[in-house]
């Protein structure tokens, strides 16, 4: 596993490298990537070339499919199994929120159906020379990838439109006596609404305006379709309202060990994530890096300090020092898991308070009327 360097046109324009050097580096990277894919190594390719917070796909780059075409030719020459492109949809409720709901969707693999390079060019690839695939084949494969990936994204003109589809999905489920219990079910329900509207369902298209009003009021209050029932806003369960009590208790229990072991990495993840200029979706990248590298880079510091304190202050128990040192990372991990559970309970209680606050607002009546009108129309 690892990352391969690619010099983009913008970087070359800033003078990061000469055109010849950039071409040489990129060709070497593309060939290395193709060799890895040809030999069966899984590789994550991001065809848009950048992360973003748009509600639909951006223009796809050709780099990933060019590497896959080359990998297919190399595999053909070496008698290896043909590599396939596997479309993957990454669905997040709010991509920059800590511990947001997520669903990873896997589509139908795309086969290249034989080597696309000529025999002469396949021989050059085998000799370690990067050779571009025929442009028309590259564009056809890129378009096929987009065709498969687009339905797996929100594919909405705006996030407001996407939220209205989610609301219609929730209300339709309510009308059928069901509940969208998971994020995956919500995504699929919204997708069904989207596809039906695009297939000409005029009733759903008309209802989308009402759903948009409901969605906007809920979103302003920090809520979504999970706050609804057939009467409008649901009444939170007692267990949801009072979830703050076990949340506080678990936070108090876990705080000493969590702060000692992971306080520094939590602070780094928070500060760096909030200060990034790479977009909101980059925020959780810093959370991931802190949680992934923290046990390797941060935990040794408190382990060494606590072990020295144990050695100095408890000379009669020094033979237990190895066991004490080994137990510390286990304690840090368990304490962190407890702290995360406390956070989840806090979110449950926070959402319950938001619902109760909105229930006492004038908007609650408008939401109830909107839900009723949609339910009547869907019957």
C-alpha positions as a Markdown table, in Angstrom:
| # | Residue | x | y | z |
|---|---|---|---|---|
| 1 | Unk | 0.0 | 0.0 | 0.0 |
| 2 | Unk | 1.1 | 3.6 | -0.4 |
| 3 | Unk | 0.6 | 6.8 | -2.4 |
| 4 | Unk | 2.1 | 7.6 | -5.8 |
| 5 | Unk | 3.1 | 11.2 | -6.6 |
| 6 | Unk | 1.4 | 12.9 | -9.5 |
| 7 | Unk | 2.3 | 16.5 | -10.7 |
| 8 | Unk | -0.8 | 18.4 | -11.8 |
| 9 | Unk | -0.8 | 21.1 | -14.4 |
| 10 | Unk | -1.3 | 23.8 | -11.8 |
| 11 | Unk | 1.8 | 22.6 | -9.9 |
| 12 | Unk | 3.8 | 22.5 | -13.1 |
| 13 | Unk | 2.6 | 26.1 | -13.9 |
| 14 | Unk | 3.9 | 27.3 | -10.5 |
| 15 | Unk | 7.3 | 26.0 | -11.4 |
| 16 | Unk | 7.4 | 22.9 | -9.2 |
| 17 | Unk | 9.2 | 21.0 | -12.0 |
| 18 | Unk | 10.0 | 21.3 | -15.6 |
| 19 | Unk | 7.5 | 20.0 | -18.2 |
| 20 | Unk | 9.9 | 17.2 | -19.1 |
| 21 | Unk | 10.5 | 16.2 | -15.4 |
| 22 | Unk | 6.8 | 16.4 | -14.7 |
| 23 | Unk | 6.0 | 14.1 | -17.6 |
| 24 | Unk | 8.7 | 11.7 | -16.6 |
| 25 | Unk | 7.5 | 11.5 | -12.9 |
| 26 | Unk | 3.8 | 11.1 | -14.0 |
| 27 | Unk | 4.6 | 8.4 | -16.5 |
| 28 | Unk | 6.6 | 6.5 | -13.9 |
| 29 | Unk | 3.8 | 6.9 | -11.4 |
| 30 | Unk | 1.2 | 5.7 | -13.9 |
| 31 | Unk | 3.2 | 2.7 | -14.9 |
| 32 | Unk | 3.9 | 1.7 | -11.2 |
| 33 | Unk | 0.2 | 2.0 | -10.5 |
| 34 | Unk | -0.7 | -0.1 | -13.6 |
| 35 | Unk | 1.8 | -2.8 | -12.6 |
| 36 | Unk | 0.3 | -3.0 | -9.1 |
| 37 | Unk | -3.3 | -3.3 | -10.4 |
| 38 | Unk | -2.2 | -5.9 | -13.0 |
| 39 | Unk | -0.7 | -8.1 | -10.2 |
| 40 | Unk | -4.0 | -8.0 | -8.3 |
| 41 | Unk | -3.4 | -5.3 | -5.8 |
| 42 | Unk | -6.5 | -3.3 | -4.8 |
| 43 | Unk | -6.1 | 0.4 | -5.6 |
| 44 | Unk | -8.4 | 3.3 | -4.7 |
| 45 | Unk | -8.8 | 5.6 | -7.7 |
| 46 | Unk | -10.7 | 8.9 | -7.3 |
| 47 | Unk | -11.7 | 9.9 | -10.8 |
| 48 | Unk | -12.8 | 13.4 | -10.0 |
| 49 | Unk | -9.2 | 14.2 | -9.0 |
| 50 | Unk | -10.3 | 16.3 | -5.9 |
| 51 | Unk | -12.5 | 16.2 | -2.8 |
| 52 | Unk | -15.5 | 18.5 | -2.7 |
| 53 | Unk | -18.8 | 19.1 | -1.0 |
| 54 | Unk | -20.9 | 19.4 | -4.2 |
| 55 | Unk | -24.2 | 17.5 | -4.4 |
| 56 | Unk | -23.3 | 15.9 | -7.7 |
| 57 | Unk | -20.2 | 14.6 | -9.5 |
| 58 | Unk | -17.7 | 16.9 | -11.1 |
| 59 | Unk | -16.0 | 16.2 | -14.5 |
| 60 | Unk | -14.1 | 12.9 | -14.4 |
| 61 | Unk | -10.4 | 12.9 | -15.1 |
| 62 | Unk | -8.9 | 10.3 | -17.5 |
| 63 | Unk | -5.8 | 9.4 | -15.4 |
| 64 | Unk | -7.4 | 6.6 | -13.4 |
| 65 | Unk | -8.9 | 4.8 | -16.4 |
| 66 | Unk | -5.7 | 5.2 | -18.4 |
| 67 | Unk | -3.9 | 3.4 | -15.6 |
| 68 | Unk | -6.5 | 0.6 | -15.5 |
| 69 | Unk | -6.3 | 0.2 | -19.3 |
| 70 | Unk | -2.5 | -0.1 | -19.1 |
| 71 | Unk | -2.9 | -2.6 | -16.2 |
| 72 | Unk | -5.3 | -4.7 | -18.3 |
| 73 | Unk | -2.8 | -4.8 | -21.1 |
| 74 | Unk | 0.1 | -5.8 | -18.8 |
| 75 | Unk | -2.1 | -8.5 | -17.2 |
| 76 | Unk | -3.0 | -9.8 | -20.7 |
| 77 | Unk | 0.7 | -10.1 | -21.6 |
| 78 | Unk | 1.6 | -11.8 | -18.4 |
| 79 | Unk | -1.3 | -14.2 | -18.4 |
| 80 | Unk | -2.8 | -12.7 | -15.2 |
| 81 | Unk | -6.5 | -12.4 | -14.4 |
| 82 | Unk | -8.1 | -9.3 | -16.0 |
| 83 | Unk | -8.5 | -6.4 | -13.5 |
| 84 | Unk | -11.9 | -4.9 | -13.0 |
| 85 | Unk | -13.1 | -1.4 | -12.1 |
| 86 | Unk | -15.4 | -1.6 | -9.0 |
| 87 | Unk | -17.6 | 1.6 | -8.6 |
| 88 | Unk | -17.8 | 2.6 | -4.9 |
| 89 | Unk | -20.3 | 5.2 | -3.5 |
| 90 | Unk | -19.2 | 6.9 | -0.3 |
| 91 | Unk | -22.4 | 8.2 | 1.5 |
| 92 | Unk | -22.1 | 10.4 | 4.5 |
| 93 | Unk | -24.9 | 12.2 | 6.3 |
| 94 | Unk | -22.6 | 15.2 | 6.8 |
| 95 | Unk | -19.1 | 14.4 | 5.6 |
| 96 | Unk | -17.4 | 16.9 | 7.9 |
| 97 | Unk | -19.1 | 16.0 | 11.1 |
| 98 | Unk | -17.4 | 13.8 | 13.7 |
| 99 | Unk | -18.9 | 10.3 | 13.8 |
| 100 | Unk | -21.4 | 11.0 | 11.1 |
| 101 | Unk | -23.5 | 8.2 | 9.6 |
| 102 | Unk | -21.8 | 6.5 | 6.7 |
| 103 | Unk | -22.6 | 3.8 | 4.1 |
| 104 | Unk | -20.2 | 2.4 | 1.6 |
| 105 | Unk | -22.0 | 1.1 | -1.5 |
| 106 | Unk | -20.4 | -1.3 | -4.0 |
| 107 | Unk | -21.6 | -1.3 | -7.6 |
| 108 | Unk | -21.3 | -3.8 | -10.4 |
| 109 | Unk | -17.7 | -4.4 | -11.6 |
| 110 | Unk | -16.7 | -3.0 | -15.0 |
| 111 | Unk | -14.8 | -5.3 | -17.3 |
| 112 | Unk | -12.5 | -4.0 | -20.0 |
| 113 | Unk | -13.1 | -7.1 | -22.2 |
| 114 | Unk | -9.6 | -7.6 | -23.5 |
| 115 | Unk | -6.4 | -5.6 | -24.0 |
| 116 | Unk | -7.0 | -2.2 | -25.6 |
| 117 | Unk | -3.3 | -1.5 | -26.4 |
| 118 | Unk | -1.9 | -2.7 | -29.7 |
| 119 | Unk | 0.6 | -5.7 | -29.5 |
| 120 | Unk | 3.5 | -3.3 | -30.2 |
| 121 | Unk | 2.4 | -0.9 | -27.4 |
| 122 | Unk | 1.9 | -3.8 | -25.0 |
| 123 | Unk | 5.5 | -4.9 | -25.7 |
| 124 | Unk | 6.7 | -1.4 | -24.8 |
| 125 | Unk | 4.7 | -1.5 | -21.6 |
| 126 | Unk | 6.4 | -4.8 | -20.7 |
| 127 | Unk | 9.7 | -3.1 | -21.3 |
| 128 | Unk | 8.9 | -0.5 | -18.7 |
| 129 | Unk | 7.9 | 2.3 | -21.0 |
| 130 | Unk | 4.6 | 4.2 | -20.4 |
| 131 | Unk | 2.4 | 4.2 | -23.4 |
| 132 | Unk | -0.9 | 6.0 | -23.6 |
| 133 | Unk | -4.1 | 4.1 | -24.6 |
| 134 | Unk | -6.1 | 5.1 | -27.6 |
| 135 | Unk | -8.0 | 8.3 | -26.7 |
| 136 | Unk | -11.4 | 7.1 | -27.9 |
| 137 | Unk | -11.1 | 4.0 | -25.7 |
| 138 | Unk | -10.1 | 6.1 | -22.7 |
| 139 | Unk | -13.0 | 8.4 | -23.2 |
| 140 | Unk | -15.5 | 5.5 | -23.6 |
| 141 | Unk | -14.3 | 3.9 | -20.4 |
| 142 | Unk | -14.4 | 7.2 | -18.5 |
| 143 | Unk | -18.0 | 7.8 | -19.7 |
| 144 | Unk | -18.9 | 4.3 | -18.7 |
| 145 | Unk | -17.5 | 4.9 | -15.2 |
| 146 | Unk | -19.5 | 8.1 | -14.9 |
| 147 | Unk | -22.6 | 6.3 | -16.1 |
| 148 | Unk | -22.2 | 3.8 | -13.3 |
| 149 | Unk | -21.1 | 6.2 | -10.6 |
| 150 | Unk | -23.6 | 9.0 | -11.1 |
| 151 | Unk | -26.7 | 7.1 | -9.8 |
| 152 | Unk | -24.7 | 6.2 | -6.7 |
| 153 | Unk | -24.3 | 9.8 | -5.8 |
| 154 | Unk | -27.0 | 12.3 | -4.6 |
| 155 | Unk | -26.8 | 13.7 | -8.2 |
| 156 | Unk | -28.9 | 16.7 | -7.2 |
| 157 | Unk | -28.7 | 20.2 | -8.4 |
| 158 | Unk | -28.4 | 21.4 | -4.8 |
| 159 | Unk | -28.2 | 19.9 | -1.3 |
| 160 | Unk | -31.6 | 21.5 | -0.7 |
| 161 | Unk | -33.1 | 19.4 | -3.5 |
| 162 | Unk | -31.4 | 16.3 | -2.1 |
| 163 | Unk | -32.8 | 17.0 | 1.4 |
| 164 | Unk | -36.3 | 17.3 | -0.1 |
| 165 | Unk | -36.0 | 13.8 | -1.6 |
| 166 | Unk | -34.9 | 12.5 | 1.8 |
| 167 | Unk | -38.0 | 14.0 | 3.4 |
| 168 | Unk | -40.3 | 12.5 | 0.8 |
| 169 | Unk | -38.6 | 9.2 | 1.4 |
| 170 | Unk | -39.2 | 9.4 | 5.1 |
| 171 | Unk | -42.8 | 10.5 | 4.7 |
| 172 | Unk | -43.6 | 7.8 | 2.2 |
| 173 | Unk | -42.2 | 5.2 | 4.6 |
| 174 | Unk | -44.3 | 6.7 | 7.4 |
| 175 | Unk | -47.4 | 6.4 | 5.2 |
| 176 | Unk | -46.6 | 2.7 | 4.6 |
| 177 | Unk | -46.3 | 2.1 | 8.4 |
| 178 | Unk | -42.6 | 1.7 | 8.2 |
| 179 | Unk | -39.5 | 3.5 | 9.4 |
| 180 | Unk | -36.2 | 4.2 | 7.7 |
| 181 | Unk | -34.0 | 2.8 | 10.5 |
| 182 | Unk | -30.6 | 3.1 | 8.9 |
| 183 | Unk | -28.7 | 5.7 | 6.8 |
| 184 | Unk | -28.5 | 3.2 | 4.0 |
| 185 | Unk | -32.3 | 2.9 | 3.9 |
| 186 | Unk | -32.5 | 6.7 | 3.9 |
| 187 | Unk | -30.1 | 7.0 | 0.9 |
| 188 | Unk | -32.0 | 4.3 | -1.0 |
| 189 | Unk | -35.4 | 5.9 | -0.3 |
| 190 | Unk | -34.2 | 9.3 | -1.5 |
| 191 | Unk | -32.7 | 7.7 | -4.6 |
| 192 | Unk | -36.0 | 6.1 | -5.4 |
| 193 | Unk | -37.8 | 9.4 | -5.1 |
| 194 | Unk | -35.2 | 11.1 | -7.3 |
| 195 | Unk | -35.5 | 8.4 | -10.0 |
| 196 | Unk | -39.3 | 8.4 | -10.0 |
| 197 | Unk | -39.4 | 12.2 | -10.4 |
| 198 | Unk | -36.9 | 11.9 | -13.3 |
| 199 | Unk | -39.0 | 9.2 | -14.8 |
| 200 | Unk | -42.0 | 11.5 | -14.9 |
| 201 | Unk | -43.8 | 11.1 | -11.6 |
| 202 | Unk | -45.6 | 14.4 | -11.6 |
| 203 | Unk | -47.2 | 13.9 | -8.2 |
| 204 | Unk | -43.9 | 13.5 | -6.5 |
| 205 | Unk | -42.6 | 16.5 | -8.4 |
| 206 | Unk | -45.4 | 18.7 | -7.1 |
| 207 | Unk | -44.9 | 17.4 | -3.5 |
| 208 | Unk | -41.2 | 18.3 | -3.7 |
| 209 | Unk | -42.0 | 21.9 | -3.0 |
| 210 | Unk | -43.8 | 21.1 | 0.3 |
| 211 | Unk | -41.0 | 18.6 | 1.2 |
| 212 | Unk | -38.4 | 21.3 | 0.5 |
| 213 | Unk | -40.1 | 23.7 | 3.0 |
| 214 | Unk | -40.2 | 20.9 | 5.7 |
| 215 | Unk | -36.6 | 20.0 | 5.0 |
| 216 | Unk | -35.4 | 23.6 | 5.3 |
| 217 | Unk | -37.1 | 24.1 | 8.6 |
| 218 | Unk | -35.7 | 20.9 | 10.0 |
| 219 | Unk | -32.2 | 21.6 | 8.6 |
| 220 | Unk | -32.2 | 25.1 | 10.2 |
| 221 | Unk | -33.0 | 23.4 | 13.6 |
| 222 | Unk | -30.2 | 20.9 | 13.1 |
| 223 | Unk | -32.6 | 18.0 | 12.4 |
| 224 | Unk | -33.7 | 15.8 | 9.5 |
| 225 | Unk | -36.4 | 13.4 | 8.4 |
| 226 | Unk | -35.8 | 11.1 | 11.5 |
| 227 | Unk | -37.6 | 13.8 | 13.5 |
| 228 | Unk | -40.9 | 13.2 | 11.7 |
| 229 | Unk | -44.0 | 11.0 | 12.3 |
| 230 | Unk | -47.5 | 10.9 | 10.8 |
| 231 | Unk | -48.5 | 13.9 | 12.9 |
| 232 | Unk | -45.5 | 16.1 | 12.1 |
| 233 | Unk | -42.8 | 16.3 | 14.6 |
| 234 | Unk | -42.5 | 13.2 | 16.8 |
| 235 | Unk | -42.2 | 13.3 | 20.5 |
| 236 | Unk | -38.8 | 12.1 | 21.6 |
| 237 | Unk | -38.7 | 9.0 | 23.8 |
| 238 | Unk | -37.8 | 9.4 | 27.5 |
| 239 | Unk | -34.7 | 7.4 | 26.9 |
| 240 | Unk | -33.6 | 9.9 | 24.3 |
| 241 | Unk | -34.2 | 12.9 | 26.4 |
| 242 | Unk | -32.4 | 11.5 | 29.5 |
| 243 | Unk | -29.5 | 9.9 | 27.5 |
| 244 | Unk | -27.5 | 12.9 | 28.6 |
| 245 | Unk | -27.3 | 11.4 | 32.1 |
| 246 | Unk | -25.3 | 8.2 | 31.1 |
| 247 | Unk | -23.4 | 10.4 | 28.6 |
| 248 | Unk | -22.1 | 12.6 | 31.4 |
| 249 | Unk | -21.4 | 9.7 | 33.7 |
| 250 | Unk | -19.4 | 7.8 | 31.0 |
| 251 | Unk | -17.6 | 11.0 | 30.1 |
| 252 | Unk | -16.6 | 11.5 | 33.8 |
| 253 | Unk | -15.4 | 7.9 | 34.1 |
| 254 | Unk | -13.4 | 8.0 | 30.9 |
| 255 | Unk | -12.1 | 11.5 | 31.0 |
| 256 | Unk | -8.9 | 11.0 | 33.2 |
| 257 | Unk | -7.5 | 8.1 | 31.2 |
| 258 | Unk | -8.7 | 9.5 | 27.8 |
| 259 | Unk | -7.2 | 12.9 | 28.5 |
| 260 | Unk | -3.9 | 11.5 | 29.7 |
| 261 | Unk | -3.5 | 9.1 | 26.8 |
| 262 | Unk | -5.3 | 10.8 | 23.9 |
| 263 | Unk | -5.8 | 14.4 | 25.0 |
| 264 | Unk | -2.9 | 15.7 | 22.8 |
| 265 | Unk | -4.1 | 13.8 | 19.7 |
| 266 | Unk | -7.7 | 14.9 | 20.3 |
| 267 | Unk | -6.5 | 18.5 | 20.5 |
| 268 | Unk | -4.4 | 18.2 | 17.3 |
| 269 | Unk | -7.2 | 16.7 | 15.4 |
| 270 | Unk | -9.7 | 19.3 | 16.5 |
| 271 | Unk | -7.4 | 22.3 | 16.0 |
| 272 | Unk | -6.0 | 21.2 | 12.6 |
| 273 | Unk | -9.4 | 20.1 | 11.3 |
| 274 | Unk | -11.0 | 23.4 | 12.2 |
| 275 | Unk | -8.2 | 25.5 | 10.8 |
| 276 | Unk | -7.8 | 23.7 | 7.4 |
| 277 | Unk | -8.3 | 25.8 | 4.3 |
| 278 | Unk | -8.9 | 22.7 | 2.2 |
| 279 | Unk | -12.7 | 22.7 | 2.5 |
| 280 | Unk | -15.1 | 21.3 | 5.1 |
| 281 | Unk | -14.8 | 17.7 | 3.9 |
| 282 | Unk | -11.0 | 17.8 | 4.8 |
| 283 | Unk | -11.9 | 18.4 | 8.5 |
| 284 | Unk | -12.5 | 14.7 | 9.2 |
| 285 | Unk | -9.3 | 13.8 | 7.4 |
| 286 | Unk | -7.4 | 15.4 | 10.3 |
| 287 | Unk | -9.6 | 13.5 | 12.8 |
| 288 | Unk | -8.7 | 10.3 | 11.0 |
| 289 | Unk | -5.0 | 11.1 | 10.9 |
| 290 | Unk | -5.0 | 11.9 | 14.6 |
| 291 | Unk | -6.8 | 8.8 | 15.6 |
| 292 | Unk | -4.7 | 6.6 | 13.3 |
| 293 | Unk | -1.3 | 8.0 | 14.1 |
| 294 | Unk | -2.0 | 9.0 | 17.7 |
| 295 | Unk | -1.5 | 5.5 | 19.2 |
| 296 | Unk | 1.9 | 5.2 | 17.4 |
| 297 | Unk | 3.2 | 8.8 | 17.9 |
| 298 | Unk | 1.4 | 10.2 | 20.9 |
| 299 | Unk | 0.7 | 7.2 | 23.2 |
| 300 | Unk | 4.4 | 6.4 | 23.8 |
| 301 | Unk | 4.8 | 9.8 | 25.5 |
| 302 | Unk | 2.3 | 9.2 | 28.4 |
| 303 | Unk | 3.3 | 5.5 | 28.6 |
| 304 | Unk | 6.9 | 6.5 | 29.2 |
| 305 | Unk | 6.0 | 9.3 | 31.7 |
| 306 | Unk | 3.6 | 7.0 | 33.6 |
| 307 | Unk | 6.1 | 4.1 | 33.6 |
| 308 | Unk | 8.9 | 6.4 | 35.0 |
| 309 | Unk | 6.5 | 7.6 | 37.7 |
| 310 | Unk | 5.6 | 4.0 | 38.5 |
| 311 | Unk | 9.3 | 3.1 | 38.7 |
| 312 | Unk | 10.2 | 6.0 | 41.0 |
| 313 | Unk | 7.2 | 6.1 | 43.3 |
| 314 | Unk | 6.6 | 2.3 | 43.7 |
| 315 | Unk | 10.0 | 0.7 | 44.1 |
| 316 | Unk | 8.5 | -2.3 | 45.8 |
| 317 | Unk | 6.3 | -3.1 | 42.7 |
| 318 | Unk | 9.0 | -2.6 | 40.1 |
| 319 | Unk | 8.7 | -6.2 | 38.9 |
| 320 | Unk | 5.2 | -5.4 | 37.7 |
| 321 | Unk | 6.4 | -2.5 | 35.6 |
| 322 | Unk | 6.3 | -4.5 | 32.2 |
| 323 | Unk | 2.7 | -5.5 | 32.9 |
| 324 | Unk | 1.8 | -2.0 | 33.8 |
| 325 | Unk | 3.4 | -0.6 | 30.7 |
| 326 | Unk | 1.7 | -3.2 | 28.5 |
| 327 | Unk | -1.7 | -2.5 | 30.1 |
| 328 | Unk | -1.6 | 1.2 | 29.5 |
| 329 | Unk | -2.4 | 1.2 | 25.7 |
| 330 | Unk | -5.2 | -1.3 | 26.4 |
| 331 | Unk | -6.6 | 1.1 | 29.0 |
| 332 | Unk | -6.3 | 4.0 | 26.7 |
| 333 | Unk | -8.2 | 2.1 | 24.0 |
| 334 | Unk | -11.0 | 1.0 | 26.3 |
| 335 | Unk | -11.3 | 4.5 | 27.8 |
| 336 | Unk | -11.6 | 6.0 | 24.3 |
| 337 | Unk | -14.3 | 3.6 | 23.3 |
| 338 | Unk | -16.3 | 4.6 | 26.5 |
| 339 | Unk | -15.7 | 8.2 | 25.7 |
| 340 | Unk | -17.0 | 7.7 | 22.1 |
| 341 | Unk | -20.1 | 6.0 | 23.5 |
| 342 | Unk | -20.7 | 9.0 | 25.7 |
| 343 | Unk | -20.5 | 11.3 | 22.7 |
| 344 | Unk | -23.1 | 9.2 | 20.8 |
| 345 | Unk | -25.4 | 9.4 | 23.8 |
| 346 | Unk | -24.9 | 13.1 | 23.9 |
| 347 | Unk | -25.9 | 13.4 | 20.2 |
| 348 | Unk | -29.0 | 11.4 | 20.9 |
| 349 | Unk | -30.0 | 13.7 | 23.8 |
| 350 | Unk | -29.1 | 16.8 | 21.9 |
| 351 | Unk | -31.3 | 15.8 | 18.9 |
| 352 | Unk | -34.2 | 15.1 | 21.4 |
| 353 | Unk | -33.8 | 18.6 | 22.9 |
| 354 | Unk | -33.8 | 20.1 | 19.4 |
| 355 | Unk | -37.0 | 18.3 | 18.5 |
| 356 | Unk | -38.7 | 19.4 | 21.7 |
| 357 | Unk | -37.5 | 23.0 | 21.1 |
| 358 | Unk | -38.9 | 22.9 | 17.5 |
| 359 | Unk | -42.2 | 21.4 | 18.8 |
| 360 | Unk | -42.7 | 24.6 | 20.8 |
| 361 | Unk | -42.1 | 26.8 | 17.8 |
| 362 | Unk | -44.6 | 28.1 | 15.3 |
| 363 | Unk | -42.8 | 26.1 | 12.6 |
| 364 | Unk | -44.0 | 22.9 | 14.2 |
| 365 | Unk | -47.6 | 23.6 | 13.0 |
| 366 | Unk | -46.3 | 24.3 | 9.4 |
| 367 | Unk | -44.3 | 21.1 | 9.5 |
| 368 | Unk | -47.4 | 19.1 | 10.7 |
| 369 | Unk | -49.6 | 20.6 | 7.9 |
| 370 | Unk | -46.9 | 19.8 | 5.3 |
| 371 | Unk | -46.5 | 16.2 | 6.4 |
| 372 | Unk | -50.3 | 15.7 | 6.5 |
| 373 | Unk | -50.7 | 17.1 | 3.0 |
| 374 | Unk | -48.0 | 14.9 | 1.6 |
| 375 | Unk | -49.4 | 11.8 | 3.3 |
| 376 | Unk | -52.8 | 12.5 | 1.9 |
| 377 | Unk | -51.4 | 13.0 | -1.6 |
| 378 | Unk | -49.4 | 9.7 | -1.4 |
| 379 | Unk | -52.4 | 7.6 | -0.5 |
